[in-house]
Amino acid sequence: MKSSYTDNNYGELIEALVRVYQPQTCVELGCLEGYSSVHIARGLKRNGFGTLAIIDLFEDYAFNSSEQTVLQKNLAQYEVEAYCEIIKGSAFDEANRFANQSVDFLHADISNDGERLQQIFNVWSAKLSAGAVILLEGGSKERDTIEWMTRFKKKPIREFYETPAFKDHFEHFVFDPFPSITICKKRA
Ligand SMILES: C[S@@+](CC[C@H](N)C(=O)[O-])C[C@H]1O[C@@H](n2cnc3c(N)ncnc32)[C@H](O)[C@@H]1O
């Protein structure tokens, strides 16, 4: 499966977090071909319970996207489709499907930048349960200065981490190897 996470085996880290935190309700924003989805769902399967809602625009996203059928094929190949619900739609509009404080594990990977993360947290913070775990693609200095972030003058992700909306409510740790991944925990 094509994914920027494969080089550093971040899938193993994602699966390990699902095993340790034992979430009931997981949501993923942005799946591409399903590399991260498969690892979240594998963790759920090994836990023996839990669900993963996978939200993606698929063919409606003009840039780096994949087809829904590719995701379905990969979930089936790894025998985790029973744990997954696929929702074709916007990461922002589909949040209203979830009750407040109902999401235990959120993975956000939708061409993240600082402003995009601010928008995600505006919509999803209230949906998170106390102690929820949030994984965010990016967070390193190197990721904040890649070509498209600089060319389009995107707000650095690390600037978002300095805002009260984030730092007053979440602990976080960044794994630096590119593209980097941030593990956050909502304070109880
Ligand atoms: C970098 S890829 C996700 C990579 C994936 N998590 C992995 O493990 O390789 C970004 C995905 O976000 C989706 N996307 C971008 N903007 C979105 C939005 N506003 N709502 C839902 N999905 C979005 C794209 O269609 C694409 O599949």
Ligand as a Chemical Component Dictionary entry (heavy atoms), coordinates in Angstrom:
data_LIG
# 
_chem_comp.id                   LIG 
_chem_comp.type                 NON-POLYMER 
_chem_comp.pdbx_formal_charge   0 
_chem_comp.three_letter_code    LIG 
# 
loop_
_chem_comp_atom.comp_id 
_chem_comp_atom.atom_id 
_chem_comp_atom.alt_atom_id 
_chem_comp_atom.type_symbol 
_chem_comp_atom.charge 
_chem_comp_atom.model_Cartn_x 
_chem_comp_atom.model_Cartn_y 
_chem_comp_atom.model_Cartn_z 
_chem_comp_atom.pdbx_ordinal 
LIG C1  C1  C 0  -1.986  11.735 2.854  1  
LIG S1  S1  S 1  -3.438  10.908 2.387  2  
LIG C2  C2  C 0  -3.766  9.833  3.748  3  
LIG C3  C3  C 0  -2.687  8.791  3.946  4  
LIG C4  C4  C 0  -3.069  7.602  4.809  5  
LIG N1  N1  N 0  -3.520  7.976  6.136  6  
LIG C5  C5  C 0  -1.948  6.604  4.899  7  
LIG O1  O1  O 0  -1.842  5.887  5.886  8  
LIG O2  O2  O -1 -1.159  6.500  3.955  9  
LIG C6  C6  C 0  -4.641  12.168 2.531  10 
LIG C7  C7  C 0  -6.064  11.711 2.293  11 
LIG O3  O3  O 0  -6.931  12.739 2.789  12 
LIG C8  C8  C 0  -8.069  12.810 1.956  13 
LIG N2  N2  N 0  -8.655  14.142 2.188  14 
LIG C9  C9  C 0  -8.104  15.346 1.916  15 
LIG N3  N3  N 0  -8.899  16.355 2.334  16 
LIG C10 C10 C 0  -9.982  15.772 2.916  17 
LIG C11 C11 C 0  -11.148 16.272 3.563  18 
LIG N4  N4  N 0  -11.363 17.592 3.710  19 
LIG N5  N5  N 0  -12.065 15.380 4.023  20 
LIG C12 C12 C 0  -11.847 14.044 3.886  21 
LIG N6  N6  N 0  -10.759 13.505 3.292  22 
LIG C13 C13 C 0  -9.827  14.356 2.816  23 
LIG C14 C14 C 0  -7.543  12.535 0.559  24 
LIG O4  O4  O 0  -8.561  12.059 -0.302 25 
LIG C15 C15 C 0  -6.453  11.483 0.838  26 
LIG O5  O5  O 0  -6.929  10.166 0.693  27 
# 
loop_
_chem_comp_bond.comp_id 
_chem_comp_bond.atom_id_1 
_chem_comp_bond.atom_id_2 
_chem_comp_bond.value_order 
_chem_comp_bond.pdbx_ordinal 
LIG C1  S1  SING 1  
LIG S1  C2  SING 2  
LIG S1  C6  SING 3  
LIG C2  C3  SING 4  
LIG C3  C4  SING 5  
LIG C4  N1  SING 6  
LIG C4  C5  SING 7  
LIG C5  O1  DOUB 8  
LIG C5  O2  SING 9  
LIG C6  C7  SING 10 
LIG C7  O3  SING 11 
LIG C7  C15 SING 12 
LIG O3  C8  SING 13 
LIG C8  N2  SING 14 
LIG C8  C14 SING 15 
LIG N2  C9  SING 16 
LIG N2  C13 SING 17 
LIG C9  N3  DOUB 18 
LIG N3  C10 SING 19 
LIG C10 C11 SING 20 
LIG C10 C13 DOUB 21 
LIG C11 N4  SING 22 
LIG C11 N5  DOUB 23 
LIG N5  C12 SING 24 
LIG C12 N6  DOUB 25 
LIG N6  C13 SING 26 
LIG C14 O4  SING 27 
LIG C14 C15 SING 28 
LIG C15 O5  SING 29 
# 
